[in-house]
Each structure stands twice: as C-alpha cells, then as structure tokens.
Amino acid sequence: MSAASFVIYAQQYILLAITVIAGVTAVVALVHAAITRPDAFTAVDAQTKTFWVAVLAVSTLLIWLVQASLGFGLMFFLAAITAVLVYVVDVRVRTDEILGRSWFRKNA
C-alpha cells in the first residue's frame, strides 16, 4: 500500500466517522425535540416545536443521505450539522432547564 492510497483510505474512514457521529447526534436531537412539550419552546423564546422537529428531520435526512464528502454536497452537510448543533447546544439545554430534566449530564 502506497502512502497516497493510505491517505485516501484514512480520509474516507474519518469522513465516515464524522457522518456516523453527526447522524446519531441528529437522531437523538430529533427524538428529544419530538418528545419535548410544545410550551417549553415558547417559554425559552425559541422557535416552535413544529419548526425544530421539521428542521431536525430534514437535517437528519441530509446528514445520512448526503454524508460527509468533499463534493458539492458538503455545503448541505455542513448546514445540517449547524442546525443540529444549534439545537443541541442552545435550545435543548434551555428547554431541559425549564422542564427540570437532564439528558447526558449530572444534576449538581
């Protein structure tokens, strides 16, 4: 195996790992948004539950269908990851605080 083919294979495996991690995160975020009460979203001044479920559903499909590649689909893949991360880092945290629950973190 030459160095060039090793680099290509390594790149493919790294992009596959990024796709799997992003896809699983998107599915978890979608499930979280789907089971959260609608009034929690308005209580934290976020978009509606319908908006977030739709955005996360489209993002999940884009992540799994487009996958991480270096072609034209990269733009859509990055947009989908950005939407998922906004939900996970911002909206999920605030809705969990309002509802008094914790996903993947310990209550102090």
C-alpha positions as CSV (number, residue, x, y, z in Angstrom):
1,M,0.0,0.0,0.0
2,S,1.4,3.3,-1.0
3,A,1.3,6.5,1.1
4,A,-1.2,8.1,-1.3
5,S,-3.7,5.2,-1.0
6,F,-3.2,5.2,2.8
7,V,-4.1,8.8,3.0
8,I,-7.2,8.3,0.8
9,Y,-8.4,5.4,2.9
10,A,-7.7,7.3,6.1
11,Q,-9.7,10.3,4.8
12,Q,-12.6,8.1,3.8
13,Y,-12.7,6.5,7.3
14,I,-12.5,9.9,9.0
15,L,-15.4,11.2,6.9
16,L,-17.4,8.1,7.6
17,A,-16.8,8.5,11.3
18,I,-17.9,12.2,11.1
19,T,-21.1,11.1,9.2
20,V,-22.0,8.5,11.8
21,I,-21.4,10.8,14.8
22,A,-23.3,13.6,13.2
23,G,-26.1,11.3,12.2
24,V,-26.5,9.7,15.6
25,T,-26.5,13.2,17.2
26,A,-29.2,14.3,14.7
27,V,-31.4,11.4,15.5
28,V,-31.0,12.0,19.3
29,A,-31.8,15.7,18.8
30,L,-34.9,14.8,16.7
31,V,-36.2,12.4,19.3
32,H,-35.6,15.0,22.0
33,A,-37.5,17.7,20.1
34,A,-40.3,15.3,19.3
35,I,-40.9,14.3,23.0
36,T,-40.5,17.8,24.4
37,R,-43.7,19.7,25.3
38,P,-44.6,22.5,22.8
39,D,-44.9,25.1,25.6
40,A,-41.2,24.6,26.6
41,F,-40.1,26.0,23.3
42,T,-42.1,29.2,23.6
43,A,-41.1,29.5,27.3
44,V,-37.5,29.8,26.3
45,D,-38.2,32.2,23.4
46,A,-37.1,29.7,20.8
47,Q,-38.9,28.8,17.6
48,T,-41.9,26.5,17.8
49,K,-41.7,22.7,18.3
50,T,-43.0,22.2,14.8
51,F,-40.2,24.3,13.4
52,W,-37.5,22.4,15.3
53,V,-38.9,19.0,14.5
54,A,-39.1,19.9,10.8
55,V,-35.6,21.3,10.8
56,L,-34.1,18.4,12.6
57,A,-35.9,15.9,10.4
58,V,-34.6,17.5,7.2
59,S,-31.1,17.8,8.8
60,T,-31.1,14.1,9.8
61,L,-32.1,13.1,6.2
62,L,-29.4,15.3,4.7
63,I,-26.7,14.0,7.0
64,W,-27.5,10.4,6.2
65,L,-28.2,10.9,2.5
66,V,-25.5,13.4,1.5
67,Q,-22.9,12.2,4.0
68,A,-19.5,13.8,4.6
69,S,-17.8,14.2,1.3
70,L,-15.6,16.8,-0.3
71,G,-18.0,17.5,-3.2
72,F,-20.9,19.8,-3.8
73,G,-23.0,18.1,-1.0
74,L,-20.6,19.4,1.6
75,M,-22.5,22.6,1.8
76,F,-25.7,20.9,2.7
77,F,-24.0,18.5,5.1
78,L,-22.4,21.5,7.0
79,A,-25.8,23.3,7.0
80,A,-27.5,20.3,8.5
81,I,-24.8,19.8,11.2
82,T,-25.0,23.5,12.0
83,A,-28.8,23.2,12.6
84,V,-28.4,20.2,14.8
85,L,-25.6,21.8,16.8
86,V,-27.7,24.9,17.4
87,Y,-30.5,22.8,18.7
88,V,-28.2,20.6,20.9
89,V,-26.1,23.4,22.3
90,D,-28.7,26.1,22.8
91,V,-32.4,25.0,22.5
92,R,-32.1,21.6,24.2
93,V,-30.2,23.0,27.1
94,R,-32.7,25.8,27.8
95,T,-35.8,23.5,27.4
96,D,-34.3,21.0,29.7
97,E,-33.7,23.7,32.3
98,I,-37.3,24.8,32.1
99,L,-38.6,21.2,32.3
100,G,-36.2,20.2,35.1
101,R,-34.7,17.2,33.3
102,S,-31.2,16.4,32.2
103,W,-30.1,14.4,29.2
104,F,-26.5,13.2,29.4
105,R,-25.4,15.4,32.3
106,K,-25.4,15.1,36.1
107,N,-27.5,17.3,38.2
108,A,-25.3,19.1,40.7
